[in-house]
């Protein structure tokens, strides 16, 4: 990669900004070399992440909103890099950003105000404006509430045009949108309100108009106590780091996309119910809960889930009896049943498998591991079908 040459700087952009971009190219080129050599040890690319973050925030002020979005994508990708990962995608993103900067500094990419950028409209050969194939009436609506306008618009850019996305940066905008528009999912930054996002979540969950509105909460650094409180309030998903935009987008897409597989969680411990419900909902699954074996059988007499997570020891009717009933009903026999238990004896897992269980999960468990096992068995079931 060569140095940026300032052949024909545009009037809209100051000479200072071209010099700034020239320094950015040098940092990104250095990051490329470091990424190529960091297979065996941790690669220090903090300066490249910082530069991508800064360009994300200042590009639109100089008339290059697309450069800001491109830098935001690169920042998100670089934050997810680790020594054991294939760096090919990150390298391509850096090279693409350098190429964009070079075109800007050579005058090949004209500055344009952000509000003039087309979104769902495209220009045909005759210069006329036509609507994209995405039908607005068919798209679900996502409201993104982030104070940082660039993070907000970056999330929106990644979700559109698959979904209809509205951004808001303050409380007045947030409540206006909720009052006047149907919302299929709210992506809420925990620091959006001075008193914290949990206060807002609690307010939404007790109000009749918003109690059923799905909420995804993005934290500014994972605090276990806050996450536990958010789960107890009934949030549908969360991210421990609001800057992990790709994770937020992926989780939001999973939450709002349909149809989703339905999982029945059968456990008499309310905390286990909440933890598993939140983890499974974050993975895009529908979740129903039963507090004991009898309640589970009543549910199964009317509804057929795609998978059952079943506790072994419960009041009124224990897990073994529930499994027996499932295995002896034609319409339920094909449902994978994963057994949860805190009592693990030698040979116990083998015994459960013989009785028809699809998997055996000892307590205490890692919620992420449970989600992985659930998805594995769901994939197997759909493949077999």
DAQUI-V695152 format. One record per residue. RES is the residue in three letters. PHI is phi in radians with two decimals (999 if undefined). PSI is psi in whole degrees, 0 to 359 (999 if undefined). OMEGA is omega in whole degrees, 0 to 359 (999 if undefined). Layout:
[[RES	PHI	PSI	OMEGA] [RES	PHI	PSI	OMEGA]]
This chain:
[[UNK	999	133	179] [UNK	-1.62	171	178] [UNK	-1.25	154	178] [UNK	-1.27	131	178] [UNK	-1.88	129	184] [UNK	-1.57	75	183] [UNK	-1.26	312	188] [UNK	-2.54	70	182] [UNK	-1.10	143	182] [UNK	-1.42	155	181] [UNK	-1.14	329	185] [UNK	-1.26	341	185] [UNK	-2.04	132	185] [UNK	-1.28	157	176] [UNK	-1.06	328	179] [UNK	-1.04	318	183] [UNK	-1.20	326	176] [UNK	-1.10	319	177] [UNK	-1.10	323	178] [UNK	-1.09	315	179] [UNK	-1.16	327	177] [UNK	-1.09	318	176] [UNK	-1.12	322	180] [UNK	-1.08	318	180] [UNK	-1.05	318	180] [UNK	-1.08	320	179] [UNK	-1.16	317	181] [UNK	-1.19	322	177] [UNK	-1.11	321	177] [UNK	-1.12	321	179] [UNK	-1.11	324	178] [UNK	-1.03	313	180] [UNK	-1.12	322	180] [UNK	-1.21	321	178] [UNK	-1.12	325	180] [UNK	-1.16	337	185] [UNK	-1.88	4	191] [UNK	-1.81	28	178] [UNK	-1.12	323	189] [UNK	-1.73	347	182] [UNK	-2.50	163	182] [UNK	-1.09	132	183] [UNK	-1.72	125	181] [UNK	-1.54	103	179] [UNK	-2.15	27	183] [UNK	-1.07	323	181] [UNK	-1.17	324	178] [UNK	-1.19	320	177] [UNK	-1.08	316	180] [UNK	-1.11	319	180] [UNK	-1.16	317	178] [UNK	-1.06	321	180] [UNK	-1.11	319	182] [UNK	-1.22	318	178] [UNK	-1.13	323	176] [UNK	-0.96	323	184] [UNK	-1.53	341	185] [UNK	-2.01	348	187] [UNK	-1.07	318	184] [UNK	-1.14	330	179] [UNK	-1.11	334	180] [UNK	-1.77	10	174] [UNK	1.65	16	182] [UNK	-2.23	68	181] [UNK	-1.09	326	180] [UNK	-1.16	326	176] [UNK	-1.12	323	177] [UNK	-1.12	317	179] [UNK	-1.14	319	179] [UNK	-1.10	320	178] [UNK	-1.17	323	177] [UNK	-1.11	320	177] [UNK	-1.09	316	180] [UNK	-1.10	318	178] [UNK	-1.00	314	181] [UNK	-1.10	320	180] [UNK	-1.16	314	182] [UNK	-1.15	326	178] [UNK	-1.13	336	180] [UNK	-1.63	2	182] [UNK	-1.31	146	172] [UNK	-2.58	163	187] [UNK	-1.04	333	184] [UNK	-1.57	4	186] [UNK	-1.70	148	173] [UNK	-1.25	122	187] [UNK	-1.60	9	186] [UNK	-1.01	315	182] [UNK	-1.14	318	179] [UNK	-1.09	319	179] [UNK	-1.08	318	179] [UNK	-1.12	321	179] [UNK	-1.13	318	179] [UNK	-1.13	313	180] [UNK	-1.05	319	179] [UNK	-1.10	321	180] [UNK	-1.20	318	177] [UNK	-1.04	317	179] [UNK	-1.06	319	179] [UNK	-1.11	317	180] [UNK	-1.11	317	180] [UNK	-1.09	320	179] [UNK	-1.16	323	178] [UNK	-1.13	314	185] [UNK	-1.28	339	175] [UNK	-1.58	0	178] [UNK	1.46	10	182] [UNK	-1.45	345	181] [UNK	-2.13	107	186] [UNK	-1.33	142	177] [UNK	-1.19	144	180] [UNK	-2.57	132	179] [UNK	-1.01	145	184] [UNK	-1.03	326	185] [UNK	-1.32	353	177] [UNK	-1.67	355	181] [UNK	-1.21	132	177] [UNK	-1.24	150	177] [UNK	-2.02	279	181] [UNK	-1.60	356	181] [UNK	-1.72	148	178] [UNK	-2.27	152	180] [UNK	-1.62	132	175] [UNK	-1.56	183	186] [UNK	-1.13	335	181] [UNK	-1.58	3	178] [UNK	1.54	357	180] [UNK	-1.34	155	180] [UNK	-1.73	129	179] [UNK	-2.19	155	181] [UNK	-1.39	145	177] [UNK	-1.18	164	182] [UNK	-1.13	344	182] [UNK	-1.22	125	179] [UNK	-1.49	121	184] [UNK	-1.04	323	183] [UNK	-1.20	340	182] [UNK	-1.57	350	186] [UNK	-1.57	140	174] [UNK	-1.37	157	188] [UNK	-1.84	130	178] [UNK	-2.11	131	176] [UNK	-1.86	122	181] [UNK	-1.86	117	181] [UNK	-1.95	93	178] [UNK	-2.24	139	175] [UNK	-1.21	324	181] [UNK	-1.33	111	184] [UNK	-1.07	327	183] [UNK	-1.30	319	175] [UNK	-1.09	318	181] [UNK	-1.07	312	182] [UNK	-1.25	329	177] [UNK	-1.13	314	177] [UNK	-1.05	315	180] [UNK	-1.09	318	182] [UNK	-1.11	325	180] [UNK	-1.32	332	182] [UNK	-1.57	337	178] [UNK	-1.53	154	359] [UNK	-1.57	13	179] [UNK	-1.03	324	179] [UNK	-2.22	159	173] [UNK	-1.54	116	188] [UNK	-2.06	132	176] [UNK	-2.09	134	179] [UNK	-1.81	146	173] [UNK	-2.48	147	184] [UNK	-2.05	0	179] [UNK	-2.59	172	186] [UNK	-1.16	322	180] [UNK	-1.06	315	179] [UNK	-1.12	319	181] [UNK	-1.04	309	183] [UNK	-1.25	330	176] [UNK	-1.10	313	181] [UNK	-1.13	318	181] [UNK	-1.15	323	180] [UNK	-1.26	328	192] [UNK	-1.94	355	183] [UNK	-2.39	145	173] [UNK	-1.22	132	183] [UNK	-2.06	118	178] [UNK	-1.52	338	177] [UNK	-2.79	135	173] [UNK	-1.88	120	172] [UNK	-1.73	111	191] [UNK	-2.07	125	173] [UNK	-1.30	132	184] [UNK	-1.09	332	180] [UNK	-1.60	13	183] [UNK	-1.12	323	179] [UNK	-1.82	144	181] [UNK	-1.02	330	180] [UNK	-1.53	0	179] [UNK	1.74	149	182] [UNK	-1.14	335	181] [UNK	-1.11	327	177] [UNK	-1.12	320	179] [UNK	-1.18	317	179] [UNK	-1.02	313	180] [UNK	-1.06	320	180] [UNK	-1.12	318	181] [UNK	-1.20	322	185] [UNK	-1.29	341	179] [UNK	-1.70	344	180] [UNK	-1.41	131	182] [UNK	-0.99	325	184] [UNK	-1.25	334	187] [UNK	-2.15	3	186] [UNK	-1.11	334	181] [UNK	-1.71	3	180] [UNK	-1.26	121	179] [UNK	-1.11	136	182] [UNK	-2.22	129	174] [UNK	-1.96	121	186] [UNK	-1.84	127	180] [UNK	-1.89	117	183] [UNK	-1.57	154	175] [UNK	-1.68	71	187] [UNK	1.69	127	186] [UNK	-1.27	119	175] [UNK	-1.99	111	186] [UNK	-0.91	320	183] [UNK	-1.14	319	180] [UNK	-1.20	320	179] [UNK	-1.10	316	179] [UNK	-1.07	319	179] [UNK	-1.16	320	179] [UNK	-1.10	320	178] [UNK	-1.10	318	181] [UNK	-1.17	335	178] [UNK	-1.38	345	175] [UNK	1.79	23	177] [UNK	-1.13	155	185] [UNK	-1.66	348	178] [UNK	-3.12	165	180] [UNK	-2.71	159	170] [UNK	-2.17	138	180] [UNK	-1.32	346	182] [UNK	-2.44	111	183] [UNK	-1.13	341	180] [UNK	-1.41	348	177] [UNK	-1.41	74	189] [UNK	-1.07	320	182] [UNK	-1.11	323	177] [UNK	-1.15	317	179] [UNK	-1.07	315	181] [UNK	-1.13	315	180] [UNK	-1.09	316	180] [UNK	-1.16	319	180] [UNK	-1.09	317	180] [UNK	-1.07	320	179] [UNK	-1.17	322	182] [UNK	-1.19	323	189] [UNK	-1.65	341	182] [UNK	-1.28	148	179] [UNK	-2.43	160	359] [UNK	-1.40	149	179] [UNK	-1.86	149	176] [UNK	-1.16	148	182] [UNK	-1.88	127	181] [UNK	-2.04	134	174] [UNK	-1.76	122	176] [UNK	-1.76	119	181] [UNK	-2.01	106	182] [UNK	-2.80	141	182] [UNK	-1.51	357	180] [UNK	-1.64	114	182] [UNK	-1.01	324	181] [UNK	-1.17	319	177] [UNK	-1.08	319	178] [UNK	-1.02	314	183] [UNK	-1.16	314	182] [UNK	-1.07	312	181] [UNK	-1.18	320	179] [UNK	-1.05	313	181] [UNK	-1.13	315	182] [UNK	-1.10	318	181] [UNK	-1.25	321	177] [UNK	-1.15	323	177] [UNK	-1.09	334	178] [UNK	-1.53	7	176] [UNK	1.53	17	182] [UNK	-1.77	150	171] [UNK	-1.46	140	185] [UNK	-2.26	130	170] [UNK	-2.06	154	186] [UNK	-2.24	139	172] [UNK	-2.21	139	185] [UNK	-1.53	349	177] [UNK	-2.83	178	185] [UNK	-1.14	321	181] [UNK	-1.16	318	177] [UNK	-1.09	324	179] [UNK	-1.13	317	180] [UNK	-1.17	324	175] [UNK	-1.09	318	177] [UNK	-1.09	314	183] [UNK	-1.19	340	177] [UNK	-1.27	343	182] [UNK	-2.05	336	186] [UNK	-2.30	142	178] [UNK	-1.97	102	179] [UNK	-1.34	173	178] [UNK	-1.54	342	181] [UNK	-2.84	151	179] [UNK	-2.17	129	169] [UNK	-1.76	117	193] [UNK	-2.16	120	176] [UNK	-1.29	146	182] [UNK	-1.34	308	184] [UNK	-1.76	117	180] [UNK	-2.56	156	176] [UNK	-1.25	161	177] [UNK	1.21	309	181] [UNK	-2.66	118	184] [UNK	-1.44	169	188] [UNK	-1.07	326	181] [UNK	-1.07	320	179] [UNK	-1.18	320	178] [UNK	-1.09	316	179] [UNK	-1.07	318	179] [UNK	-1.04	315	180] [UNK	-1.13	320	179] [UNK	-1.10	316	183] [UNK	-1.19	341	183] [UNK	-1.83	13	175] [UNK	-2.07	127	185] [UNK	-0.97	316	185] [UNK	-1.33	350	182] [UNK	-1.98	344	191] [UNK	-1.05	330	183] [UNK	-1.44	356	181] [UNK	-1.30	125	175] [UNK	-1.14	132	178] [UNK	-2.05	120	180] [UNK	-1.84	124	186] [UNK	-1.57	131	174] [UNK	-1.89	131	178] [UNK	-2.74	146	175] [UNK	-1.64	353	180] [UNK	-1.88	110	182] [UNK	-2.06	111	177] [UNK	-1.87	160	180] [UNK	-1.07	127	179] [UNK	1.44	359	183] [UNK	-1.16	317	180] [UNK	-1.04	318	180] [UNK	-1.07	322	179] [UNK	-1.12	318	179] [UNK	-1.15	320	179] [UNK	-1.08	320	179] [UNK	-1.12	330	181] [UNK	-1.44	356	175] [UNK	1.98	1	179] [UNK	-1.20	145	179] [UNK	-1.52	334	181] [UNK	-2.79	167	186] [UNK	-2.39	116	185] [UNK	-2.08	111	179] [UNK	-1.25	147	171] [UNK	-1.68	147	356] [UNK	-1.24	152	184] [UNK	-2.11	162	173] [UNK	-1.62	118	182] [UNK	-0.94	322	180] [UNK	-1.13	322	178] [UNK	-1.17	321	178] [UNK	-1.07	316	179] [UNK	-1.05	317	180] [UNK	-1.08	317	180] [UNK	-1.17	320	179] [UNK	-1.06	312	181] [UNK	-1.11	323	179] [UNK	-1.08	315	182] [UNK	-1.25	327	176] [UNK	-1.15	318	178] [UNK	-1.08	318	178] [UNK	-1.09	319	182] [UNK	-1.14	317	182] [UNK	-1.22	325	178] [UNK	-1.14	318	180] [UNK	-1.16	326	180] [UNK	-1.22	999	999]]
